[in-house]
Amino acid sequence: TRHAIDPASDWRDDLDRALTMADESYRADPADLNNMFNLAVYHVARGDEAAAEALYREGLAERPDAPTLREAIRDLDDYLHLFPDDAPAARLRALLIAGTTDDGRQTTAGEEG
């Protein structure tokens, strides 16, 4: 599905740079949930579902606030808009949605806004 973008473009190089920068930031500040979720979606785009899932689960374990979780879900929504047949991305989105109700305080994170 990722081949829908012009293969002659430098999108892979851009993605690799973004992933490297986010990974460096994650290593410097692993508590930054926004960056952690950004790094996860970059792994989704590269097709590394296991790395993305590990990051999403790590982030969910930190009990992110609703706005942070909504942003992570929106990022996956944007990705799925471009690649609607990406089953792993849809599964990871469902994981985040499920995480919005695990403790009862984050129930609005998965709502459309």
C-alpha positions as CSV (number, residue, x, y, z in Angstrom):
1,T,0.0,0.0,0.0
2,R,2.9,2.4,0.7
3,H,3.7,2.3,-3.1
4,A,0.8,4.5,-3.9
5,I,3.1,7.4,-3.4
6,D,5.3,8.3,-6.4
7,P,8.2,5.8,-6.1
8,A,10.5,8.3,-7.7
9,S,10.0,10.7,-4.9
10,D,12.3,10.9,-1.9
11,W,9.5,10.0,0.6
12,R,11.4,7.0,1.9
13,D,14.4,9.2,2.7
14,D,12.1,11.8,4.3
15,L,10.5,9.0,6.4
16,D,13.9,7.6,7.4
17,R,15.1,11.1,8.5
18,A,11.9,11.7,10.5
19,L,12.2,8.3,12.1
20,T,15.9,8.9,13.0
21,M,15.1,12.3,14.5
22,A,12.1,11.0,16.5
23,D,14.2,8.0,17.7
24,E,17.0,10.3,18.9
25,S,14.5,12.4,20.7
26,Y,12.9,9.3,22.2
27,R,16.3,8.2,23.5
28,A,16.9,11.6,25.0
29,D,13.5,11.9,26.6
30,P,11.5,8.6,26.7
31,A,8.8,10.3,28.7
32,D,7.7,12.5,25.8
33,L,4.6,10.7,24.8
34,N,3.9,12.9,21.8
35,N,7.3,12.0,20.3
36,M,6.8,8.4,21.3
37,F,3.5,8.2,19.4
38,N,5.1,10.0,16.4
39,L,7.9,7.5,16.4
40,A,5.3,4.7,16.5
41,V,3.4,6.1,13.4
42,Y,6.7,6.4,11.5
43,H,7.2,2.7,12.2
44,V,3.7,2.0,10.9
45,A,4.6,3.8,7.7
46,R,7.8,1.7,7.3
47,G,5.8,-1.5,7.8
48,D,7.3,-2.3,11.2
49,E,4.2,-3.3,13.1
50,A,6.0,-4.9,16.0
51,A,8.1,-1.7,16.8
52,A,5.0,0.5,16.4
53,E,2.9,-1.7,18.7
54,A,5.6,-1.8,21.3
55,L,5.7,2.0,21.4
56,Y,2.0,2.4,21.4
57,R,1.7,-0.1,24.3
58,E,4.5,1.7,26.2
59,G,2.8,5.0,25.7
60,L,-0.6,3.6,26.8
61,A,1.0,2.2,30.0
62,E,2.0,5.8,30.9
63,R,-1.7,6.8,30.9
64,P,-1.6,9.7,28.4
65,D,-4.0,12.5,28.8
66,A,-6.9,12.6,26.3
67,P,-5.5,15.3,24.0
68,T,-2.3,13.3,23.5
69,L,-4.2,10.1,22.8
70,R,-6.6,11.9,20.4
71,E,-3.6,13.3,18.5
72,A,-2.1,9.8,18.2
73,I,-5.4,8.4,16.9
74,R,-5.7,11.3,14.4
75,D,-2.2,10.6,13.1
76,L,-3.3,7.0,12.4
77,D,-6.5,8.3,10.9
78,D,-4.5,10.5,8.5
79,Y,-2.3,7.5,7.6
80,L,-5.3,5.3,7.1
81,H,-6.9,8.0,4.9
82,L,-3.9,7.5,2.5
83,F,-3.6,3.7,3.0
84,P,-7.1,2.5,3.9
85,D,-6.2,-1.2,3.3
86,D,-3.3,-1.2,5.8
87,A,-4.7,-3.8,8.3
88,P,-1.9,-3.4,10.8
89,A,-2.4,0.3,11.0
90,A,-6.2,-0.2,11.6
91,R,-5.4,-2.8,14.3
92,L,-3.1,-0.4,16.0
93,R,-5.7,2.4,15.8
94,A,-8.1,0.0,17.5
95,L,-5.5,-0.7,20.2
96,L,-5.3,3.1,20.9
97,I,-9.1,3.4,20.9
98,A,-9.3,0.5,23.4
99,G,-6.7,2.3,25.5
100,T,-9.1,5.3,25.8
101,T,-11.5,3.4,28.1
102,D,-9.1,1.1,30.1
103,D,-9.1,3.3,33.2
104,G,-12.4,5.1,32.8
105,R,-10.9,8.6,32.7
106,Q,-9.9,8.8,29.1
107,T,-13.3,8.0,27.6
108,T,-13.3,11.0,25.2
109,A,-10.0,10.4,23.6
110,G,-11.3,8.2,20.8
111,E,-14.2,10.4,19.9
112,E,-14.2,12.3,16.7
113,G,-13.6,15.9,17.2
